[in-house]
Amino acid sequence: MKTFEEALLELKEIIEKLEDGNLSLEESVSLFERGIKLVDLCYCRLNEVQKKVEILVEGEGGEIVRKSFNPEEE
């Protein structure tokens, strides 16, 4: 299974090939489909990481407490 970085690098390569415009329709569609799978993979990896991230914050008594990361609360 690809890491986030590997998937992102492959996605960049696919984008460059598609932007170049020298591919057949079949090749373009195939690369586009692969790109969509890579975007989904990256999204899943980011979601996994977000669930693991914790922020250390100062509690009411000055102690450090752990709080789950939720960007919507910011």
Residue, then its C-alpha position, 0 to 999 in steps of 0.5 A: m500500500k502506498t504512503f501518502e507521499e508516494a500517492l501524492l507524487e504519483l498524482k502529480e506525475i499523472i496531472e503533468k501527463l494529462e496537462d501535457g495533452n499528448l495522450s490518447l483518449e483511452e490513456s487519458v481516461s485510464l490516468f484520470e481513473r488512477g488519479i481519482k483512486l489516488v485522491d481517495l487514498c490521500y483523503c483516507r490517509l489524511n482522515e486517519v492522521q486527523k483522528k490520531v492528532e491530539i493537541l495539548v492544551e492548558g486546563e483550568g488548573g494550569e495542568i496540561v490535558r489532551k484534547s482530540f483535534n477537531p478543526e471545526e471547533e477552532 
